[in-house]
Amino acid sequence: METKIINDYHPYSIGIDTFRFLIPKDSLSIFIKKMQLSRKIRKTTRNQQIHDYVTQKFKSQKTSNPKHPFCINYINLKRGNKSLSNTILLIYNSMACHNHSKINKKGYEHYVEVVFAGLHQPSKEIDSNLFKILKAFLKRFKVHSIDMACDFDYQGRLKDLLRQTSTLMDYAMKGARIRNEGDSLYINETISTQGLKRILLYDKYKKQTLYHKENIHPELVDWKRLEITLQIRERFFKWIESDGLNGGIDLLNDMSMKMGIRSIVGLEVEVLSKQIRKLKDLRRAISFKAWAKVPIKNKKK
């Protein structure tokens, strides 16, 4: 796979894009007050782009119980923010919350789903304060699941790529189908290898330019993304020590090799390594720049 380089050295890399927690409501309330985030909670977002994206992204998590309605609150960490990358989501009465409550024999509204999304986005700058807050959550609570993603180039349609290899079905349960939604392909019924819960393949360039209206470098027109959801249900750093993270890397390397979208040496892990080092030691001078986006000063007049 050819590495894309835009000005400085910026290879495609594996990274963690999303952390999800399922936290008892009372415990979460106390913790948020301690973190001085209570005043930042909003029941709605003024940004229509974030609202539309969240509505679409979490529509499958809505429940049909009128006594316990699904709703999302927002903690925006950056003024003028137009994406989920610097926003914490507090999701009430999601399917994940209700299922977790049922397993643990609790009331429907006992748990709140807390989501840190958009952490591996080459077109977004991640605020350093977000990592400070995320680390506090990681130290205090178990992680329910994460999304790991890798980027690659492919000139054709994703349907054609899967038709040529059909390899992702090796990770699907018997009878499962690939669901097509726009320029995205999903497999939601997966074999639970390394905690694998979902596979997503989509056109990253189209998503960022057409949906998010971002000015992405034209050299990235073939930019695609492979993303997997892994269920963890334990403390994050303990999960790393038990080789869970390496298991996720192995899965992405295995999938990408069978699909023919990476070289024999394996996928880059530069971003993932930076994320882990930053979370272990916030003092490290590590930043995550929006290298995939054309700077405003470089836009043609």
C-alpha positions in Angstrom: 0.0 0.0 0.0 1.4 3.4 -1.0 1.9 5.8 1.9 0.3 9.2 1.5 2.6 12.1 2.4 1.2 15.7 2.6 4.1 18.2 3.2 5.5 16.7 6.4 5.6 12.9 7.0 2.1 11.8 7.7 1.5 8.1 7.0 -1.8 6.4 7.4 -1.9 4.7 10.8 -3.9 2.6 13.2 -5.5 4.6 15.9 -8.3 4.4 18.6 -11.2 6.6 17.4 -13.8 6.0 20.1 -14.0 5.0 23.8 -17.3 4.0 25.4 -18.2 3.7 29.1 -21.4 2.4 30.7 -21.4 4.1 34.1 -24.0 4.2 36.9 -25.8 7.5 36.8 -25.1 8.4 40.4 -21.4 7.7 40.1 -21.2 9.6 36.9 -22.9 12.7 38.4 -20.4 12.7 41.3 -17.5 12.3 39.0 -18.6 15.0 36.6 -18.9 17.5 39.5 -15.5 16.5 40.7 -14.1 17.2 37.2 -15.9 20.5 37.1 -17.8 19.6 33.9 -21.4 20.0 35.2 -21.7 23.6 33.9 -20.6 22.5 30.5 -23.4 19.9 30.0 -26.0 20.9 27.3 -29.1 19.1 26.4 -28.8 20.3 22.8 -26.0 21.4 20.6 -26.2 24.7 18.7 -24.2 23.3 15.9 -26.5 21.7 13.3 -23.7 19.7 11.8 -23.0 17.9 15.0 -26.8 17.4 15.7 -27.4 15.9 12.2 -24.3 13.6 12.5 -25.2 12.4 16.0 -28.8 11.8 15.0 -27.6 9.6 12.1 -24.8 7.9 13.9 -26.8 6.8 17.0 -30.2 6.1 15.4 -29.6 2.3 15.8 -29.2 2.8 19.6 -32.6 4.3 20.1 -35.1 2.3 22.2 -38.8 2.1 21.8 -39.7 2.4 25.5 -41.7 5.6 26.0 -41.2 5.6 29.7 -37.5 5.7 29.3 -36.8 8.0 26.3 -33.5 8.0 24.5 -31.6 11.3 24.7 -28.1 12.8 24.3 -26.4 15.5 26.3 -23.3 17.2 25.2 -20.1 18.5 26.9 -18.3 20.7 24.4 -14.6 21.2 25.3 -13.7 23.7 22.5 -15.4 27.0 21.6 -16.8 27.0 18.1 -16.4 23.2 17.8 -18.0 21.7 14.8 -17.3 18.0 15.3 -17.4 15.2 17.8 -13.6 15.2 18.1 -13.7 17.6 21.1 -17.2 16.7 22.4 -18.1 14.2 25.2 -21.5 12.6 24.7 -23.7 11.5 27.6 -26.3 9.0 26.2 -29.3 8.1 28.3 -31.5 5.1 27.6 -29.6 3.7 24.7 -29.9 0.0 23.8 -26.4 -0.5 25.3 -27.6 1.0 28.6 -30.7 -1.1 28.7 -28.9 -4.3 27.8 -26.3 -3.7 30.4 -29.0 -2.9 33.0 -30.7 -6.2 32.2 -27.5 -8.2 32.5 -26.8 -6.6 35.9 -30.4 -6.7 37.1 -30.7 -2.9 37.4 -33.4 -0.4 36.4 -33.5 0.8 32.9 -32.0 4.2 33.8 -29.3 2.9 36.0 -26.5 3.4 33.5 -25.4 6.3 31.3 -23.3 5.7 28.1 -20.4 8.1 27.9 -18.7 8.4 24.5 -15.4 10.0 23.6 -15.5 9.9 19.8 -13.4 11.3 16.9 -10.1 10.7 18.5 -8.4 9.3 15.3 -9.3 12.0 12.8 -6.5 13.3 10.6 -8.8 16.2 9.6 -9.4 17.4 13.2 -7.1 18.9 15.9 -7.7 17.1 19.2 -7.7 19.5 22.2 -5.2 18.4 24.9 -7.8 18.9 27.6 -9.8 16.1 26.2 -6.9 13.6 26.9 -6.8 14.9 30.5 -10.5 14.2 31.0 -10.3 10.9 29.1 -7.4 9.7 31.3 -9.4 10.5 34.4 -12.3 8.4 33.1 -9.9 5.5 32.3 -8.4 5.6 35.8 -11.9 5.6 37.4 -14.1 3.4 35.2 -14.0 0.3 33.1 -14.1 0.7 29.3 -17.1 -1.0 27.7 -15.8 -0.9 24.1 -13.5 0.9 21.7 -13.3 1.5 18.0 -9.9 1.0 16.3 -9.4 2.2 12.8 -6.9 2.1 10.0 -6.8 4.1 6.8 -5.8 3.0 3.3 -6.1 4.0 -0.4 -8.3 2.2 -2.9 -9.3 3.7 -6.2 -12.4 1.6 -6.9 -15.7 1.2 -5.0 -15.7 -0.7 -1.7 -18.3 -3.1 -3.0 -15.9 -4.1 -5.7 -13.1 -4.6 -3.2 -15.2 -6.9 -1.1 -16.5 -8.7 -4.2 -12.9 -9.4 -5.1 -11.9 -10.7 -1.7 -15.1 -11.5 0.3 -12.6 -11.8 3.2 -14.5 -9.9 5.8 -17.2 -12.6 5.9 -14.5 -14.8 7.5 -15.2 -12.8 10.7 -19.0 -12.9 10.4 -21.4 -15.2 12.1 -23.1 -17.8 9.9 -26.0 -16.3 8.0 -24.8 -12.7 8.6 -24.9 -10.2 5.8 -23.0 -7.1 4.9 -25.3 -4.1 5.3 -24.9 -1.3 2.8 -25.7 2.3 3.9 -24.6 5.0 1.5 -20.8 4.7 1.1 -20.5 2.5 4.2 -20.5 -1.3 4.6 -21.3 -2.9 8.0 -21.1 -6.3 9.5 -22.8 -6.3 12.9 -23.0 -10.1 13.6 -19.4 -11.0 14.1 -17.4 -14.0 15.5 -16.2 -12.8 18.9 -12.5 -13.0 18.2 -10.6 -10.6 20.5 -14.0 -9.2 21.5 -14.8 -8.2 17.9 -18.4 -6.8 17.8 -18.6 -4.9 14.5 -16.8 -4.2 11.3 -17.2 -1.0 9.3 -15.7 -0.1 5.9 -16.3 3.3 4.4 -15.2 6.0 2.0 -13.4 8.4 4.3 -12.7 11.1 1.7 -16.4 11.3 0.7 -17.5 11.4 4.3 -15.3 14.3 5.2 -15.8 16.3 2.1 -19.5 15.7 1.3 -21.0 15.1 4.7 -18.7 17.2 7.0 -18.0 19.8 4.3 -14.3 19.7 5.0 -11.6 20.9 2.6 -9.5 17.8 2.4 -6.2 17.6 0.4 -7.1 16.4 -3.1 -4.3 13.9 -3.0 -6.4 11.9 -0.5 -9.3 11.3 -3.0 -8.9 7.5 -2.6 -8.9 7.6 1.2 -10.9 4.7 2.8 -11.2 3.5 6.3 -11.5 0.1 8.0 -12.9 0.3 11.5 -13.6 -2.4 14.1 -15.4 -2.3 17.5 -13.9 -4.3 20.3 -15.8 -5.1 23.5 -13.4 -4.7 26.5 -15.4 -4.5 29.8 -12.4 -3.9 32.0 -9.8 -1.2 32.9 -8.1 0.0 29.8 -4.5 -0.2 30.9 -5.1 -3.7 32.4 -6.6 -4.7 29.0 -3.4 -3.4 27.3 -1.2 -5.4 29.7 -3.2 -8.6 29.0 -2.4 -8.1 25.2 -5.9 -6.9 24.3 -4.5 -4.0 22.3 -2.1 -6.2 20.4 -5.0 -8.5 19.6 -6.9 -5.6 18.0 -3.8 -4.6 16.0 -3.5 -8.3 14.8 -7.1 -8.3 13.7 -6.7 -5.1 11.6 -3.4 -6.4 10.1 -5.1 -9.8 9.3 -8.1 -8.2 7.7 -6.1 -5.6 5.7 -3.7 -8.3 4.5 -6.5 -10.5 3.2 -8.1 -7.5 1.5 -4.8 -6.6 -0.1 -4.8 -3.1 1.2 -1.4 -3.1 3.1 2.2 -4.0 2.5 3.7 -7.2 4.0 5.4 -5.3 6.8 2.0 -4.5 8.4 0.1 -1.3 9.2 1.6 1.7 10.8 0.9 2.2 14.5 2.4 5.7 14.9 -0.9 7.4 15.9 -1.9 4.6 18.2 1.5 4.7 19.9 1.2 8.5 20.4 -2.3 8.1 21.9 -1.2 5.5 24.4 1.9 7.5 25.4 -0.1 10.6 25.9 -2.7 8.8 28.0 0.0 7.3 30.2 1.8 10.6 30.7 -0.1 13.8 30.0 3.2 15.8 30.3 4.4 14.5 27.0 4.5 17.1 24.3 2.4 15.1 21.9 -0.2 16.7 19.7 -2.6 15.5 17.0 -2.7 17.9 14.1 -5.3 18.1 11.3 -2.8 17.3 8.5 -5.4 15.9 6.1 -7.3 19.3 5.9 -6.1 22.1 3.6 -5.1 25.0 5.8 -7.3 28.1 5.3 -4.3 30.2 4.1 -3.7 27.6 1.4 -7.2 27.7 0.0 -7.5 29.1 -3.5 -9.2 32.5 -3.7 
